[in-house]
Amino acid sequence: MSMFRKMNGMEAAVVGGVLLMTLAPLVPYALLG
């Protein structure tokens, strides 16, 4: 939990954006598969 507390808003946004970009292409396959 300490690692998440050290992250500021900008770092959290960057990590969230990276996760979104990596997961977004997989969503249609998960829904249609």
Biopython code that builds the backbone (N, CA, C, O; Angstrom):
import numpy as np
from Bio.PDB.StructureBuilder import StructureBuilder

atoms = [
    (1, "MET", "N", (0.828, -1.202, 0.000)),
    (1, "MET", "CA", (0.000, 0.000, 0.000)),
    (1, "MET", "C", (0.867, 1.257, 0.000)),
    (1, "MET", "O", (0.452, 2.302, -0.503)),
    (2, "SER", "N", (2.070, 1.154, 0.565)),
    (2, "SER", "CA", (2.934, 2.329, 0.643)),
    (2, "SER", "C", (3.335, 2.816, -0.747)),
    (2, "SER", "O", (3.535, 4.014, -0.951)),
    (3, "MET", "N", (3.452, 1.894, -1.703)),
    (3, "MET", "CA", (3.847, 2.284, -3.053)),
    (3, "MET", "C", (2.741, 3.128, -3.689)),
    (3, "MET", "O", (3.030, 4.083, -4.410)),
    (4, "PHE", "N", (1.477, 2.783, -3.428)),
    (4, "PHE", "CA", (0.380, 3.547, -4.001)),
    (4, "PHE", "C", (0.286, 4.928, -3.354)),
    (4, "PHE", "O", (-0.090, 5.899, -4.010)),
    (5, "ARG", "N", (0.628, 5.016, -2.069)),
    (5, "ARG", "CA", (0.570, 6.307, -1.386)),
    (5, "ARG", "C", (1.633, 7.254, -1.916)),
    (5, "ARG", "O", (1.429, 8.468, -1.930)),
    (6, "LYS", "N", (2.771, 6.711, -2.354)),
    (6, "LYS", "CA", (3.845, 7.560, -2.864)),
    (6, "LYS", "C", (3.512, 8.115, -4.246)),
    (6, "LYS", "O", (4.055, 9.144, -4.647)),
    (7, "MET", "N", (2.627, 7.445, -4.973)),
    (7, "MET", "CA", (2.266, 7.916, -6.312)),
    (7, "MET", "C", (1.416, 9.171, -6.200)),
    (7, "MET", "O", (0.474, 9.223, -5.410)),
    (8, "ASN", "N", (1.751, 10.181, -6.992)),
    (8, "ASN", "CA", (0.932, 11.385, -7.017)),
    (8, "ASN", "C", (-0.120, 11.255, -8.124)),
    (8, "ASN", "O", (-0.169, 10.232, -8.807)),
    (9, "GLY", "N", (-0.945, 12.258, -8.302)),
    (9, "GLY", "CA", (-2.030, 12.178, -9.273)),
    (9, "GLY", "C", (-1.534, 11.984, -10.695)),
    (9, "GLY", "O", (-2.148, 11.249, -11.470)),
    (10, "MET", "N", (-0.422, 12.638, -11.051)),
    (10, "MET", "CA", (0.080, 12.552, -12.426)),
    (10, "MET", "C", (0.567, 11.148, -12.727)),
    (10, "MET", "O", (0.290, 10.606, -13.797)),
    (11, "GLU", "N", (1.293, 10.554, -11.788)),
    (11, "GLU", "CA", (1.800, 9.196, -12.011)),
    (11, "GLU", "C", (0.639, 8.211, -12.102)),
    (11, "GLU", "O", (0.670, 7.291, -12.918)),
    (12, "ALA", "N", (-0.376, 8.397, -11.275)),
    (12, "ALA", "CA", (-1.539, 7.518, -11.315)),
    (12, "ALA", "C", (-2.250, 7.645, -12.656)),
    (12, "ALA", "O", (-2.730, 6.652, -13.202)),
    (13, "ALA", "N", (-2.320, 8.872, -13.193)),
    (13, "ALA", "CA", (-2.965, 9.082, -14.485)),
    (13, "ALA", "C", (-2.178, 8.404, -15.600)),
    (13, "ALA", "O", (-2.764, 7.827, -16.516)),
    (14, "VAL", "N", (-0.845, 8.474, -15.522)),
    (14, "VAL", "CA", (-0.006, 7.844, -16.546)),
    (14, "VAL", "C", (-0.178, 6.330, -16.500)),
    (14, "VAL", "O", (-0.338, 5.689, -17.538)),
    (15, "VAL", "N", (-0.146, 5.759, -15.294)),
    (15, "VAL", "CA", (-0.313, 4.310, -15.153)),
    (15, "VAL", "C", (-1.698, 3.891, -15.636)),
    (15, "VAL", "O", (-1.840, 2.873, -16.313)),
    (16, "GLY", "N", (-2.715, 4.674, -15.289)),
    (16, "GLY", "CA", (-4.070, 4.366, -15.736)),
    (16, "GLY", "C", (-4.188, 4.439, -17.250)),
    (16, "GLY", "O", (-4.868, 3.616, -17.863)),
    (17, "GLY", "N", (-3.525, 5.427, -17.859)),
    (17, "GLY", "CA", (-3.559, 5.559, -19.318)),
    (17, "GLY", "C", (-2.885, 4.389, -19.999)),
    (17, "GLY", "O", (-3.369, 3.891, -21.015)),
    (18, "VAL", "N", (-1.764, 3.948, -19.439)),
    (18, "VAL", "CA", (-1.051, 2.806, -20.029)),
    (18, "VAL", "C", (-1.908, 1.550, -19.928)),
    (18, "VAL", "O", (-1.993, 0.778, -20.883)),
    (19, "LEU", "N", (-2.538, 1.341, -18.784)),
    (19, "LEU", "CA", (-3.402, 0.168, -18.624)),
    (19, "LEU", "C", (-4.579, 0.246, -19.592)),
    (19, "LEU", "O", (-4.989, -0.765, -20.162)),
    (20, "LEU", "N", (-5.120, 1.449, -19.773)),
    (20, "LEU", "CA", (-6.253, 1.613, -20.679)),
    (20, "LEU", "C", (-5.851, 1.299, -22.115)),
    (20, "LEU", "O", (-6.598, 0.643, -22.841)),
    (21, "MET", "N", (-4.679, 1.763, -22.527)),
    (21, "MET", "CA", (-4.229, 1.534, -23.900)),
    (21, "MET", "C", (-3.906, 0.067, -24.135)),
    (21, "MET", "O", (-4.073, -0.428, -25.250)),
    (22, "THR", "N", (-3.445, -0.641, -23.100)),
    (22, "THR", "CA", (-3.114, -2.058, -23.275)),
    (22, "THR", "C", (-4.368, -2.920, -23.214)),
    (22, "THR", "O", (-4.435, -3.950, -23.885)),
    (23, "LEU", "N", (-5.357, -2.523, -22.429)),
    (23, "LEU", "CA", (-6.554, -3.348, -22.277)),
    (23, "LEU", "C", (-7.611, -3.037, -23.330)),
    (23, "LEU", "O", (-8.423, -3.901, -23.660)),
    (24, "ALA", "N", (-7.615, -1.813, -23.863)),
    (24, "ALA", "CA", (-8.641, -1.408, -24.822)),
    (24, "ALA", "C", (-8.722, -2.339, -26.039)),
    (24, "ALA", "O", (-9.830, -2.718, -26.418)),
    (25, "PRO", "N", (-7.603, -2.726, -26.671)),
    (25, "PRO", "CA", (-7.700, -3.621, -27.834)),
    (25, "PRO", "C", (-8.238, -4.999, -27.475)),
    (25, "PRO", "O", (-8.740, -5.704, -28.351)),
    (26, "LEU", "N", (-8.146, -5.399, -26.217)),
    (26, "LEU", "CA", (-8.590, -6.736, -25.825)),
    (26, "LEU", "C", (-10.083, -6.788, -25.524)),
    (26, "LEU", "O", (-10.678, -7.865, -25.513)),
    (27, "VAL", "N", (-10.692, -5.625, -25.281)),
    (27, "VAL", "CA", (-12.102, -5.610, -24.888)),
    (27, "VAL", "C", (-13.023, -6.178, -25.965)),
    (27, "VAL", "O", (-13.873, -7.004, -25.635)),
    (28, "PRO", "N", (-12.901, -5.779, -27.252)),
    (28, "PRO", "CA", (-13.786, -6.351, -28.280)),
    (28, "PRO", "C", (-13.634, -7.861, -28.402)),
    (28, "PRO", "O", (-14.619, -8.567, -28.614)),
    (29, "TYR", "N", (-12.408, -8.362, -28.269)),
    (29, "TYR", "CA", (-12.210, -9.808, -28.361)),
    (29, "TYR", "C", (-12.877, -10.507, -27.184)),
    (29, "TYR", "O", (-13.430, -11.596, -27.345)),
    (30, "ALA", "N", (-12.832, -9.898, -26.008)),
    (30, "ALA", "CA", (-13.451, -10.497, -24.832)),
    (30, "ALA", "C", (-14.975, -10.494, -24.968)),
    (30, "ALA", "O", (-15.640, -11.440, -24.546)),
    (31, "LEU", "N", (-15.527, -9.429, -25.558)),
    (31, "LEU", "CA", (-16.978, -9.340, -25.697)),
    (31, "LEU", "C", (-17.491, -10.238, -26.820)),
    (31, "LEU", "O", (-18.535, -10.874, -26.683)),
    (32, "LEU", "N", (-16.752, -10.288, -27.935)),
    (32, "LEU", "CA", (-17.209, -11.058, -29.091)),
    (32, "LEU", "C", (-16.774, -12.515, -29.013)),
    (32, "LEU", "O", (-17.372, -13.383, -29.648)),
    (33, "GLY", "N", (-15.735, -12.777, -28.236)),
    (33, "GLY", "CA", (-15.204, -14.134, -28.164)),
    (33, "GLY", "C", (-16.130, -15.045, -27.383)),
    (33, "GLY", "O", (-15.838, -16.230, -27.221)),
]
sb = StructureBuilder()
sb.init_structure("model")
sb.init_model(0)
sb.init_chain("A")
sb.init_seg("    ")
for serial, (resi, resn, name, xyz) in enumerate(atoms, 1):
    if name == "N":
        sb.init_residue(resn, " ", resi, " ")
    sb.init_atom(name, np.array(xyz, "f"), 0.0, 1.0, " ", f" {name:<3s}", serial, name[0])
structure = sb.get_structure()
